Amino acid sequence: MDVQVLANQFMILDVSEPSRVLACFVVEPSLLERIKARQFDDPHLLVLKDTMQRGGAKEIVIGDVCVMRLQGRICVPNVDGLRDLILEEAHSSHYSIHPGATKMYHDLKQHYYWRSMKKDIVAYAHVYWSL
């Protein structure tokens, strides 16, 4: 197998000696697993969960994979840079050709929810474009 193909498949390669290749996989939890693991470390999401459990928020559900959603959108906690990770991925995606803040917001709000999402996207875009 070609070394570049291996490197592109999330492997760390060490070819410091020409006759040997040392490879190891880097395994990280998926974004959804990371969100799921930390959702209830966010005080705002805890309030939403409590409201849902008391029957006061029918649009909030904890689905079959134990991920809290608001109107079908994944609730993203404000911990571990998860929101920044989503913003970076949305902005840098090979499919997006550096969208503006409005397009990023419309794209992301289809899948994710967090309080002050639009403000965060505008701030992210402003910082990125001012570089």
N, C-alpha and C positions, 0 to 999 in steps of 0.2 A: 504494500500500500504506500502511496506517495506521502512523504513527510508533511507537506503542506496540507493535504487532506486531513491527516490526523490532527494537526494543529488547529484547523478550522472546526473540529468536532469537540471543542471544550476539553482538550487535553493539554497538559503541560509537557513539553518535550525538552530534553537536554541532549544536545548533540555535540557536547564539548570534545568528545573523542570520536574521530571519524569512523571507527569500526563498531561503535555502539550507539544505541538510541535508548534512552531511559524515558519512559512515558508513564504518566499517572493521570487518572481521571480526577477532575475537580467536581465534586458532587455538592450541590446546594439545593435547599428546598425550593420548590416552585414559588412564584410570587403569591399564588392563591394560598399555599400552605403557610407562608410567612404571615400573610394577612390574617388568616384564620387563627394562628397561634397567638397573635398579639391584639386581636380586636378588643378584648375586654380589659386591656391595659390603658385604654383611652377613656377618660372620664365622661366625655360627651356620648360615646357609644354605650357606656354603662347606663347612662340615663335613658337612652333610647331603648335598650334591652329591658330595663325595669318598666318603662311605660308600656312596652309590648306585652310583657308578662302580666301586667295588670289589666290587659285588654283595651288599653287606651290608644293603640297605634296599629290598626289593621294592615297598614301598608308596610310594616316591618315584619319580616319573617326570618327564622333561622332554618335554613333549608336542610335537605337530606345529607349534605356534606358538611353540616354544622358551620356554615358561613352566614353571618347576618347580612341581610339585604334590605334595602329601603326601595320600595317600588321596583324590585328586580335588580337594582344596582348594588354591587358589592360595597359594603361600608368599610372604608379604609381608615385605620387608626393613625393618629398623629404620633407614631413612635418609630424608632429605628430607621428613619429616612425613607419609609415606604412610599410616602407621597412624592418625595423627590425622585425616587427610583421610577415611579410611574410617569412623572413629567419628563424625565430624561429619555425614557424609552419612547414615549409618544413623540417627542421632538426629534429624536435621532433615528427613528425607525426608517428602514430602507424604503418603506412604502409611503412616507409622508412628505418628502421634499420640504423640510423645515416650515411647518405650518405656522400661521400667526396665532395669537392668543384666542381669537374668536373660534377659529377652526379647531384648535386643540380642545377648547372647552366643549364644543358641540360633539366632538369625537369621544372625549373621555366621559362626559356625563351620561352617555349611553350605557356605560359599563360600571362606572364607579361613582360613589358618593362620599363626600366629606364636607363638613361645615366650612364655609368660605372657600370653596373650590375655585370659583371664578376669580376671586381676588388672588389666590395663590398662583393660578395659571398666568394671570397678567403680570404679577411680580416676577415669576420665573422668566417669562418671555422678555420683560424689560431688562433684566440682568443679563440674559443671554445676548440680546441685541446690542447692549451697551459695551460689550467686550471688544 
